[in-house]
Amino acid sequence: MLRRCTFLQITVPVAIFRSAMVLAMVMAALSLPAAAQTPRSRPPTAAAPADASDLPRRVVLRFVTDNDYPPFNFLDEDGALTGFNVDLARALCLELQATCDIKMRPWAELMLALKRGEADAVVAGHTITAQALAEFEFTDRYLHTPGRFAGQREKRQIDITPEGLDGKRIAVARGTAHEAFLRAFFRDSAIQAFENADLARDALVEGKVDFLFDDGVGLSFWLNGTLSKQCCEFRGGPFFEPKFFGDGIAIAVSRSDPQIRPLLNTALRRVRQSGRLEELVQRYFPLKVY
């Protein structure tokens, strides 16, 4: 079943892990080929976008999303749909000189709407996985969801590497892709798995662990919020290992509409080149995730 990229817990079987932040299967976890035994700290290079200059113009672009996934999609104090994904969809429509029709659906009905032809695209924080690609097409990635370490501000800086964290106590939510990543690459650390991310974060605040490893997007909000008590900060760089954290967030489109993907990719490229995408990221994310 398709799931969005979120900060929620993921159940991980012994040999196969769920891929990333809540959309689909994490592939081949604890047993990686030798060439993949070093964690990556740079996002994968996206493929060159297709040229859609000769495609027919769309008068209306129909997007669907849900409304309970802040800061990506949510209702503001006036009950209006807003968020990063919503503003991105509007920016794409503007680039394509199309009217934007954005409707709310429950999460479980988003892909059904795409299958039934009730929408042209789903913009709701889906990650690209093999499971998802079996049924749908995706645009180029517009956001990555890396894993990040956090530590207490007053503690001295150390290298955030498997060697640098040898013997260090690291909190993580049990049964998540983040726990799988730690057990694959940080085997000499004292990994402490908690029932959920909140308990893992509390352990860092209370000094029961040296570091916390979690979803970078979720951590950015926690670090900037009241629950962290301003205790902590990001340590080290982001980790983008796709076998654990997915291959980025993209817009889902139907395979039966071959024109929509290159159209949206063209608009995404223009939004990125104009600086509008970076502007949206800075608006909705309080700390640099990358």
BALOBA-1460 file (C-alpha; in Angstrom, 3 decimals):
// residues 290
<rec num="1" residu="m" x="0.000" y="0.000" z="0.000"/>
<rec num="2" residu="l" x="1.318" y="3.418" z="-0.910"/>
<rec num="3" residu="r" x="2.137" y="5.735" z="1.916"/>
<rec num="4" residu="r" x="3.389" y="9.266" z="2.099"/>
<rec num="5" residu="c" x="6.778" y="10.366" z="3.270"/>
<rec num="6" residu="t" x="6.156" y="11.207" z="6.902"/>
<rec num="7" residu="f" x="7.772" y="11.250" z="10.268"/>
<rec num="8" residu="l" x="5.810" y="8.190" z="11.425"/>
<rec num="9" residu="q" x="7.100" y="4.807" z="12.534"/>
<rec num="10" residu="i" x="7.629" y="2.067" z="9.952"/>
<rec num="11" residu="t" x="7.541" y="-1.642" z="10.704"/>
<rec num="12" residu="v" x="10.688" y="-3.377" z="9.382"/>
<rec num="13" residu="p" x="10.904" y="-7.131" z="8.687"/>
<rec num="14" residu="v" x="14.155" y="-8.919" z="9.549"/>
<rec num="15" residu="a" x="15.627" y="-9.025" z="6.029"/>
<rec num="16" residu="i" x="13.705" y="-6.319" z="4.131"/>
<rec num="17" residu="f" x="13.070" y="-2.811" z="5.336"/>
<rec num="18" residu="r" x="10.453" y="-0.282" z="4.402"/>
<rec num="19" residu="s" x="11.836" y="2.418" z="2.208"/>
<rec num="20" residu="a" x="11.847" y="5.839" z="3.630"/>
<rec num="21" residu="m" x="9.544" y="7.919" z="5.325"/>
<rec num="22" residu="v" x="6.286" y="6.360" z="4.889"/>
<rec num="23" residu="l" x="5.480" y="5.593" z="1.410"/>
<rec num="24" residu="a" x="6.610" y="2.107" z="0.564"/>
<rec num="25" residu="m" x="9.093" y="-0.696" z="0.876"/>
<rec num="26" residu="v" x="12.621" y="-0.046" z="2.074"/>
<rec num="27" residu="m" x="14.674" y="-2.408" z="-0.042"/>
<rec num="28" residu="a" x="17.296" y="-4.863" z="1.112"/>
<rec num="29" residu="a" x="18.271" y="-3.454" z="4.400"/>
<rec num="30" residu="l" x="20.786" y="-5.080" z="6.685"/>
<rec num="31" residu="s" x="22.521" y="-6.972" z="3.896"/>
<rec num="32" residu="l" x="24.025" y="-4.532" z="1.377"/>
<rec num="33" residu="p" x="26.542" y="-5.236" z="-1.372"/>
<rec num="34" residu="a" x="30.126" y="-4.300" z="-0.631"/>
<rec num="35" residu="a" x="29.979" y="-1.243" z="-2.890"/>
<rec num="36" residu="a" x="27.106" y="0.163" z="-0.831"/>
<rec num="37" residu="q" x="28.581" y="-0.265" z="2.662"/>
<rec num="38" residu="t" x="29.419" y="3.440" z="3.055"/>
<rec num="39" residu="p" x="26.477" y="5.762" z="3.793"/>
<rec num="40" residu="r" x="25.925" y="8.453" z="1.218"/>
<rec num="41" residu="s" x="25.739" y="12.089" z="2.235"/>
<rec num="42" residu="r" x="24.787" y="13.507" z="-1.154"/>
<rec num="43" residu="p" x="21.446" y="13.191" z="-2.943"/>
<rec num="44" residu="p" x="21.334" y="11.022" z="-6.073"/>
<rec num="45" residu="t" x="21.623" y="12.831" z="-9.364"/>
<rec num="46" residu="a" x="18.270" y="13.281" z="-11.081"/>
<rec num="47" residu="a" x="17.837" y="12.280" z="-14.690"/>
<rec num="48" residu="a" x="17.746" y="15.023" z="-17.319"/>
<rec num="49" residu="p" x="14.160" y="16.331" z="-17.669"/>
<rec num="50" residu="a" x="12.247" y="15.802" z="-20.883"/>
<rec num="51" residu="d" x="11.489" y="18.718" z="-23.191"/>
<rec num="52" residu="a" x="7.742" y="19.403" z="-23.251"/>
<rec num="53" residu="s" x="7.801" y="22.497" z="-25.457"/>
<rec num="54" residu="d" x="5.874" y="20.800" z="-28.267"/>
<rec num="55" residu="l" x="3.164" y="19.233" z="-26.090"/>
<rec num="56" residu="p" x="-0.409" y="20.576" z="-26.186"/>
<rec num="57" residu="r" x="-1.208" y="23.208" z="-23.585"/>
<rec num="58" residu="r" x="-3.478" y="22.217" z="-20.692"/>
<rec num="59" residu="v" x="-6.195" y="24.732" z="-19.850"/>
<rec num="60" residu="v" x="-6.756" y="23.192" z="-16.417"/>
<rec num="61" residu="l" x="-4.485" y="21.033" z="-14.264"/>
<rec num="62" residu="r" x="-6.331" y="18.921" z="-11.687"/>
<rec num="63" residu="f" x="-4.371" y="18.125" z="-8.527"/>
<rec num="64" residu="v" x="-5.503" y="16.190" z="-5.473"/>
<rec num="65" residu="t" x="-3.924" y="16.240" z="-2.036"/>
<rec num="66" residu="d" x="-4.917" y="15.708" z="1.573"/>
<rec num="67" residu="n" x="-5.171" y="18.295" z="4.342"/>
<rec num="68" residu="d" x="-3.546" y="16.827" z="7.451"/>
<rec num="69" residu="y" x="0.162" y="16.724" z="6.649"/>
<rec num="70" residu="p" x="1.720" y="20.047" z="7.696"/>
<rec num="71" residu="p" x="3.759" y="21.779" z="6.430"/>
<rec num="72" residu="f" x="3.098" y="20.017" z="3.119"/>
<rec num="73" residu="n" x="-0.725" y="20.179" z="3.058"/>
<rec num="74" residu="f" x="-2.979" y="21.588" z="5.787"/>
<rec num="75" residu="l" x="-5.881" y="23.920" z="6.521"/>
<rec num="76" residu="d" x="-4.979" y="27.389" z="7.771"/>
<rec num="77" residu="e" x="-6.848" y="29.265" z="10.515"/>
<rec num="78" residu="d" x="-9.480" y="30.325" z="7.979"/>
<rec num="79" residu="g" x="-10.028" y="26.763" z="6.776"/>
<rec num="80" residu="a" x="-8.265" y="27.326" z="3.455"/>
<rec num="81" residu="l" x="-6.038" y="24.621" z="1.985"/>
<rec num="82" residu="t" x="-2.380" y="25.649" z="2.041"/>
<rec num="83" residu="g" x="1.115" y="24.254" z="2.470"/>
<rec num="84" residu="f" x="4.326" y="23.581" z="0.576"/>
<rec num="85" residu="n" x="2.776" y="21.115" z="-1.888"/>
<rec num="86" residu="v" x="-0.221" y="23.350" z="-2.517"/>
<rec num="87" residu="d" x="1.914" y="26.391" z="-3.295"/>
<rec num="88" residu="l" x="4.183" y="24.270" z="-5.466"/>
<rec num="89" residu="a" x="1.198" y="23.052" z="-7.509"/>
<rec num="90" residu="r" x="0.076" y="26.659" z="-7.994"/>
<rec num="91" residu="a" x="3.577" y="27.659" z="-9.102"/>
<rec num="92" residu="l" x="3.577" y="24.854" z="-11.677"/>
<rec num="93" residu="c" x="0.204" y="25.942" z="-13.020"/>
<rec num="94" residu="l" x="1.479" y="29.500" z="-13.321"/>
<rec num="95" residu="e" x="4.488" y="28.336" z="-15.329"/>
<rec num="96" residu="l" x="2.222" y="26.349" z="-17.666"/>
<rec num="97" residu="q" x="-0.366" y="29.150" z="-17.887"/>
<rec num="98" residu="a" x="-3.043" y="26.758" z="-16.701"/>
<rec num="99" residu="t" x="-5.865" y="27.104" z="-14.213"/>
<rec num="100" residu="c" x="-5.100" y="25.180" z="-11.008"/>
<rec num="101" residu="d" x="-7.850" y="22.928" z="-9.655"/>
<rec num="102" residu="i" x="-6.661" y="21.550" z="-6.291"/>
<rec num="103" residu="k" x="-9.075" y="19.314" z="-4.409"/>
<rec num="104" residu="m" x="-8.804" y="17.647" z="-1.005"/>
<rec num="105" residu="r" x="-9.230" y="13.904" z="-0.614"/>
<rec num="106" residu="p" x="-8.513" y="11.527" z="2.268"/>
<rec num="107" residu="w" x="-5.033" y="10.022" z="1.996"/>
<rec num="108" residu="a" x="-6.384" y="6.561" z="1.138"/>
<rec num="109" residu="e" x="-8.363" y="7.943" z="-1.809"/>
<rec num="110" residu="l" x="-5.658" y="9.975" z="-3.532"/>
<rec num="111" residu="m" x="-4.301" y="7.275" z="-5.803"/>
<rec num="112" residu="l" x="-7.792" y="5.951" z="-6.445"/>
<rec num="113" residu="a" x="-8.736" y="9.375" z="-7.815"/>
<rec num="114" residu="l" x="-5.735" y="9.184" z="-10.155"/>
<rec num="115" residu="k" x="-6.689" y="5.686" z="-11.319"/>
<rec num="116" residu="r" x="-10.281" y="6.757" z="-12.000"/>
<rec num="117" residu="g" x="-9.201" y="9.754" z="-14.071"/>
<rec num="118" residu="e" x="-10.616" y="12.202" z="-11.523"/>
<rec num="119" residu="a" x="-7.262" y="13.977" z="-11.241"/>
<rec num="120" residu="d" x="-4.220" y="14.634" z="-13.397"/>
<rec num="121" residu="a" x="-1.712" y="14.428" z="-10.548"/>
<rec num="122" residu="v" x="-1.298" y="13.726" z="-6.829"/>
<rec num="123" residu="v" x="0.863" y="16.199" z="-4.916"/>
<rec num="124" residu="a" x="0.907" y="14.912" z="-1.347"/>
<rec num="125" residu="g" x="4.444" y="13.935" z="-0.368"/>
<rec num="126" residu="h" x="4.810" y="10.552" z="-2.061"/>
<rec num="127" residu="t" x="8.266" y="9.064" z="-2.357"/>
<rec num="128" residu="i" x="9.467" y="7.212" z="-5.435"/>
<rec num="129" residu="t" x="9.754" y="3.489" z="-4.806"/>
<rec num="130" residu="a" x="9.725" y="0.327" z="-6.885"/>
<rec num="131" residu="q" x="6.314" y="-0.554" z="-5.455"/>
<rec num="132" residu="a" x="4.830" y="2.799" z="-6.456"/>
<rec num="133" residu="l" x="6.396" y="2.703" z="-9.927"/>
<rec num="134" residu="a" x="4.639" y="-0.584" z="-10.615"/>
<rec num="135" residu="e" x="1.354" y="1.335" z="-10.830"/>
<rec num="136" residu="f" x="2.132" y="5.002" z="-11.428"/>
<rec num="137" residu="e" x="4.544" y="7.389" z="-13.070"/>
<rec num="138" residu="f" x="6.332" y="10.125" z="-11.137"/>
<rec num="139" residu="t" x="7.728" y="13.496" z="-12.058"/>
<rec num="140" residu="d" x="11.283" y="14.499" z="-11.309"/>
<rec num="141" residu="r" x="12.006" y="14.757" z="-7.595"/>
<rec num="142" residu="y" x="11.339" y="18.113" z="-6.003"/>
<rec num="143" residu="l" x="12.449" y="17.336" z="-2.438"/>
<rec num="144" residu="h" x="14.567" y="14.766" z="-0.633"/>
<rec num="145" residu="t" x="13.959" y="13.459" z="2.893"/>
<rec num="146" residu="p" x="17.354" y="12.690" z="4.411"/>
<rec num="147" residu="g" x="18.206" y="11.144" z="7.742"/>
<rec num="148" residu="r" x="19.882" y="13.538" z="10.193"/>
<rec num="149" residu="f" x="21.657" y="13.359" z="13.533"/>
<rec num="150" residu="a" x="20.912" y="15.800" z="16.366"/>
<rec num="151" residu="g" x="22.943" y="16.410" z="19.517"/>
<rec num="152" residu="q" x="22.919" y="18.717" z="22.514"/>
<rec num="153" residu="r" x="24.242" y="22.199" z="21.818"/>
<rec num="154" residu="e" x="26.716" y="22.343" z="24.725"/>
<rec num="155" residu="k" x="28.426" y="19.071" z="23.862"/>
<rec num="156" residu="r" x="31.670" y="19.229" z="21.911"/>
<rec num="157" residu="q" x="31.651" y="18.669" z="18.178"/>
<rec num="158" residu="i" x="32.776" y="15.268" z="16.934"/>
<rec num="159" residu="d" x="32.865" y="13.634" z="13.512"/>
<rec num="160" residu="i" x="29.456" y="12.221" z="12.605"/>
<rec num="161" residu="t" x="30.835" y="9.081" z="11.030"/>
<rec num="162" residu="p" x="30.722" y="5.409" z="12.022"/>
<rec num="163" residu="e" x="34.222" y="5.835" z="13.489"/>
<rec num="164" residu="g" x="33.419" y="9.112" z="15.231"/>
<rec num="165" residu="l" x="30.307" y="7.659" z="16.879"/>
<rec num="166" residu="d" x="31.980" y="4.421" z="17.988"/>
<rec num="167" residu="g" x="30.515" y="3.603" z="21.417"/>
<rec num="168" residu="k" x="28.209" y="6.649" z="21.442"/>
<rec num="169" residu="r" x="24.605" y="6.212" z="22.577"/>
<rec num="170" residu="i" x="22.218" y="6.933" z="19.697"/>
<rec num="171" residu="a" x="18.445" y="7.142" z="20.146"/>
<rec num="172" residu="v" x="16.148" y="6.091" z="17.307"/>
<rec num="173" residu="a" x="12.517" y="5.046" z="16.876"/>
<rec num="174" residu="r" x="12.148" y="1.269" z="16.870"/>
<rec num="175" residu="g" x="11.149" y="-0.483" z="13.645"/>
<rec num="176" residu="t" x="11.942" y="2.456" z="11.375"/>
<rec num="177" residu="a" x="14.147" y="2.844" z="8.331"/>
<rec num="178" residu="h" x="16.362" y="5.021" z="10.536"/>
<rec num="179" residu="e" x="16.980" y="2.156" z="12.963"/>
<rec num="180" residu="a" x="17.771" y="-0.127" z="10.014"/>
<rec num="181" residu="f" x="20.258" y="2.412" z="8.674"/>
<rec num="182" residu="l" x="22.035" y="2.709" z="12.028"/>
<rec num="183" residu="r" x="22.294" y="-1.057" z="12.442"/>
<rec num="184" residu="a" x="23.720" y="-1.359" z="8.928"/>
<rec num="185" residu="f" x="26.321" y="1.421" z="9.118"/>
<rec num="186" residu="f" x="26.833" y="2.374" z="12.794"/>
<rec num="187" residu="r" x="27.200" y="-1.109" z="14.244"/>
<rec num="188" residu="d" x="29.780" y="-0.099" z="16.860"/>
<rec num="189" residu="s" x="27.524" y="2.570" z="18.361"/>
<rec num="190" residu="a" x="25.260" y="1.890" z="21.336"/>
<rec num="191" residu="i" x="21.955" y="2.020" z="19.465"/>
<rec num="192" residu="q" x="18.965" y="2.536" z="21.767"/>
<rec num="193" residu="a" x="15.621" y="1.932" z="20.073"/>
<rec num="194" residu="f" x="12.546" y="3.594" z="21.593"/>
<rec num="195" residu="e" x="8.888" y="2.835" z="20.949"/>
<rec num="196" residu="n" x="8.372" y="6.051" z="18.989"/>
<rec num="197" residu="a" x="10.182" y="9.170" z="17.821"/>
<rec num="198" residu="d" x="8.833" y="11.293" z="20.692"/>
<rec num="199" residu="l" x="10.428" y="9.035" z="23.310"/>
<rec num="200" residu="a" x="13.697" y="8.989" z="21.373"/>
<rec num="201" residu="r" x="13.695" y="12.790" z="21.267"/>
<rec num="202" residu="d" x="12.903" y="13.022" z="24.989"/>
<rec num="203" residu="a" x="15.914" y="10.828" z="25.686"/>
<rec num="204" residu="l" x="18.161" y="13.348" z="23.927"/>
<rec num="205" residu="v" x="16.632" y="16.296" z="25.807"/>
<rec num="206" residu="e" x="17.179" y="14.504" z="29.126"/>
<rec num="207" residu="g" x="20.760" y="13.563" z="28.308"/>
<rec num="208" residu="k" x="20.104" y="9.815" z="28.386"/>
<rec num="209" residu="v" x="21.728" y="9.467" z="24.951"/>
<rec num="210" residu="d" x="24.470" y="11.303" z="23.097"/>
<rec num="211" residu="f" x="22.710" y="11.647" z="19.746"/>
<rec num="212" residu="l" x="19.374" y="11.177" z="18.026"/>
<rec num="213" residu="f" x="18.914" y="9.894" z="14.479"/>
<rec num="214" residu="d" x="15.624" y="10.665" z="12.737"/>
<rec num="215" residu="d" x="13.914" y="12.091" z="9.681"/>
<rec num="216" residu="g" x="15.555" y="15.405" z="8.809"/>
<rec num="217" residu="v" x="12.270" y="17.147" z="7.968"/>
<rec num="218" residu="g" x="10.592" y="16.127" z="11.216"/>
<rec num="219" residu="l" x="13.704" y="16.958" z="13.220"/>
<rec num="220" residu="s" x="13.854" y="20.460" z="11.760"/>
<rec num="221" residu="f" x="10.420" y="21.238" z="13.204"/>
<rec num="222" residu="w" x="11.181" y="19.602" z="16.533"/>
<rec num="223" residu="l" x="14.461" y="21.489" z="16.931"/>
<rec num="224" residu="n" x="12.713" y="24.765" z="16.162"/>
<rec num="225" residu="g" x="9.718" y="24.025" z="18.419"/>
<rec num="226" residu="t" x="8.994" y="24.150" z="22.130"/>
<rec num="227" residu="l" x="9.244" y="20.394" z="22.829"/>
<rec num="228" residu="s" x="12.986" y="20.396" z="22.195"/>
<rec num="229" residu="k" x="13.447" y="23.142" z="24.830"/>
<rec num="230" residu="q" x="16.070" y="24.584" z="22.462"/>
<rec num="231" residu="c" x="18.436" y="21.911" z="23.743"/>
<rec num="232" residu="c" x="19.793" y="20.599" z="20.532"/>
<rec num="233" residu="e" x="20.945" y="21.154" z="16.975"/>
<rec num="234" residu="f" x="21.721" y="19.235" z="13.811"/>
<rec num="235" residu="r" x="25.069" y="17.484" z="13.896"/>
<rec num="236" residu="g" x="26.894" y="16.332" z="10.783"/>
<rec num="237" residu="g" x="25.445" y="16.311" z="7.295"/>
<rec num="238" residu="p" x="22.385" y="14.706" z="5.751"/>
<rec num="239" residu="f" x="22.261" y="11.045" z="4.696"/>
<rec num="240" residu="f" x="20.412" y="10.260" z="1.472"/>
<rec num="241" residu="e" x="20.827" y="6.479" z="1.203"/>
<rec num="242" residu="p" x="17.833" y="5.608" z="-1.053"/>
<rec num="243" residu="k" x="17.627" y="1.979" z="0.083"/>
<rec num="244" residu="f" x="16.534" y="3.337" z="3.452"/>
<rec num="245" residu="f" x="15.169" y="6.839" z="2.924"/>
<rec num="246" residu="g" x="13.618" y="6.522" z="-0.518"/>
<rec num="247" residu="d" x="14.518" y="8.206" z="-3.769"/>
<rec num="248" residu="g" x="12.952" y="11.589" z="-3.099"/>
<rec num="249" residu="i" x="9.487" y="13.136" z="-3.122"/>
<rec num="250" residu="a" x="7.702" y="13.617" z="-6.444"/>
<rec num="251" residu="i" x="4.286" y="14.166" z="-7.993"/>
<rec num="252" residu="a" x="2.411" y="11.001" z="-8.959"/>
<rec num="253" residu="v" x="0.732" y="10.870" z="-12.378"/>
<rec num="254" residu="s" x="-1.161" y="8.244" z="-14.351"/>
<rec num="255" residu="r" x="0.504" y="5.970" z="-16.890"/>
<rec num="256" residu="s" x="-2.527" y="6.452" z="-19.145"/>
<rec num="257" residu="d" x="-1.681" y="10.149" z="-19.645"/>
<rec num="258" residu="p" x="1.771" y="10.266" z="-21.303"/>
<rec num="259" residu="q" x="1.726" y="14.059" z="-21.717"/>
<rec num="260" residu="i" x="1.291" y="15.106" z="-18.091"/>
<rec num="261" residu="r" x="4.679" y="13.973" z="-16.801"/>
<rec num="262" residu="p" x="6.827" y="15.953" z="-19.302"/>
<rec num="263" residu="l" x="4.553" y="18.971" z="-18.841"/>
<rec num="264" residu="l" x="5.011" y="18.960" z="-15.077"/>
<rec num="265" residu="n" x="8.725" y="18.251" z="-15.395"/>
<rec num="266" residu="t" x="9.107" y="21.284" z="-17.631"/>
<rec num="267" residu="a" x="7.286" y="23.428" z="-15.072"/>
<rec num="268" residu="l" x="9.362" y="21.973" z="-12.211"/>
<rec num="269" residu="r" x="12.545" y="22.808" z="-14.072"/>
<rec num="270" residu="r" x="11.406" y="26.396" z="-14.600"/>
<rec num="271" residu="v" x="10.336" y="26.789" z="-10.965"/>
<rec num="272" residu="r" x="13.699" y="25.464" z="-9.818"/>
<rec num="273" residu="q" x="15.694" y="27.681" z="-12.190"/>
<rec num="274" residu="s" x="13.745" y="30.800" z="-11.230"/>
<rec num="275" residu="g" x="14.472" y="30.302" z="-7.524"/>
<rec num="276" residu="r" x="10.794" y="29.899" z="-6.696"/>
<rec num="277" residu="l" x="11.285" y="26.336" z="-5.387"/>
<rec num="278" residu="e" x="14.031" y="27.422" z="-2.997"/>
<rec num="279" residu="e" x="11.809" y="30.285" z="-1.853"/>
<rec num="280" residu="l" x="9.036" y="27.819" z="-0.968"/>
<rec num="281" residu="v" x="11.466" y="25.549" z="0.888"/>
<rec num="282" residu="q" x="12.712" y="28.471" z="2.976"/>
<rec num="283" residu="r" x="9.156" y="29.580" z="3.709"/>
<rec num="284" residu="y" x="7.844" y="26.258" z="4.987"/>
<rec num="285" residu="f" x="10.899" y="24.665" z="6.598"/>
<rec num="286" residu="p" x="12.265" y="26.526" z="9.642"/>
<rec num="287" residu="l" x="15.754" y="24.990" z="9.539"/>
<rec num="288" residu="k" x="17.908" y="23.821" z="6.676"/>
<rec num="289" residu="v" x="17.110" y="20.124" z="6.236"/>
<rec num="290" residu="y" x="20.161" y="19.562" z="4.003"/>
